[in-house]
Amino acid sequence: MAYSDKVLDHYNNPRNVGSLPKSDPTVGTGVVGAPECGDVMKLQIKVNAAGVIEDARFKTFGCGSAIASSSLATEWVKGKTVEEAANLRNTDIVQELNLPPIKIHCSVLAEDAIRAALADYKAKQKA
Amino acid sequence: MTVLHDTTLQPGTPGPSAPLRPWVLDDRGHVDLERTGTPDHFAVLGLPRRLGLDTDHLDVTFRSLVRGLHPDRFAVHGPAAVARAQWHTSLVNDAYRTLRNFDRRVAYVLELAGDLREERYQPPAELLVHVFELNEAIDAMQDARDEGDAEAAAQAERDVREATATIRESRAEVTARLVAAAADWDAAQAASEQAGAELPALAQARTALRAGLGHARYLDNLLTRLDFSATQ
């Protein structure tokens, strides 16, 4: 199976790879995994006082599509509000990266990772 | 259109016969695959639908069926009979391959209930964090080796080995949970057969099986990656 050019671009030049301080109250961390393939993905967001995601980082152990999906997800959530980021759908990732049916679960994983990071951030705000 | 029963297919076969449901033949006397459909693996091997299964008995049954279906035995009955025997053999092979392995047997039972892909299994959060750290340790090990830093590589190798042992322990625990869930499923299946309707306990047992299987697959994939990096 050949990867699309966009997947290859994100795979070869992943955006926003790395970590943010996990204990920072303005940082939300989501770690998710896909049982189908054993992939694991960590996605973090840093939210400013206005509720805007000013930074996002990821690290993914998995196939090219999983890396590309999470790289794209960090690009997309940056500059969005927490509410806007929650509206991001895996189908948007599928379309942008032209993922084949067998790799759709990678985009689902990226969506799950965003949700998990948002949920972690919100839980920290309440605490 | 002729409908045949399995008794006509196994002339003089010793040992257990497979209580297959009738199949539909086309006008050349071959099995019409589309109209016959695929019979249940348990039925093909003449076994009750249970997860608890004596694998020695299964091996004996399998060998005896395959011997009885050898094409040479059917040559005198003509090419259509040989083709039927070959089709039957392929069913027996599929059934044996699926049911011989415990995890595959569990997956098959879930598949029969249409339950296998219904919902995605999400591994527990602590496991994911553990998996993530383990992957980082593997990366660190490979980086240290690439850079020729023997001391750091040795330390990273110890970390990975330790983590691998922990994962193997978790896999053993998951297996034990799956075996217990399989016993629950068997009891619920037997009770449902007696009641003539599916009891709620059966669906509950399937939920436990599905969770256990998802967890097991996740750990197996991880162990494969660990074995692979150990050989690098």
HADDOCK unambig.tbl for C-alpha pairs under 7 A between the chains (distance, minus, plus):
assign (segid A and resid 31 and name CA) (segid B and resid 128 and name CA) 6.52 0.50 0.50
assign (segid A and resid 31 and name CA) (segid B and resid 129 and name CA) 6.65 0.50 0.50
assign (segid A and resid 32 and name CA) (segid B and resid 128 and name CA) 6.45 0.50 0.50
assign (segid A and resid 33 and name CA) (segid B and resid 123 and name CA) 6.87 0.50 0.50
assign (segid A and resid 33 and name CA) (segid B and resid 128 and name CA) 6.40 0.50 0.50
assign (segid A and resid 35 and name CA) (segid B and resid 121 and name CA) 6.73 0.50 0.50
assign (segid A and resid 35 and name CA) (segid B and resid 214 and name CA) 6.05 0.50 0.50
assign (segid A and resid 35 and name CA) (segid B and resid 217 and name CA) 6.38 0.50 0.50
assign (segid A and resid 35 and name CA) (segid B and resid 218 and name CA) 4.79 0.50 0.50
assign (segid A and resid 37 and name CA) (segid B and resid 221 and name CA) 6.66 0.50 0.50
assign (segid A and resid 38 and name CA) (segid B and resid 218 and name CA) 5.22 0.50 0.50
assign (segid A and resid 38 and name CA) (segid B and resid 221 and name CA) 5.29 0.50 0.50
assign (segid A and resid 38 and name CA) (segid B and resid 222 and name CA) 6.12 0.50 0.50
assign (segid A and resid 40 and name CA) (segid B and resid 132 and name CA) 6.36 0.50 0.50
assign (segid A and resid 61 and name CA) (segid B and resid 135 and name CA) 6.97 0.50 0.50
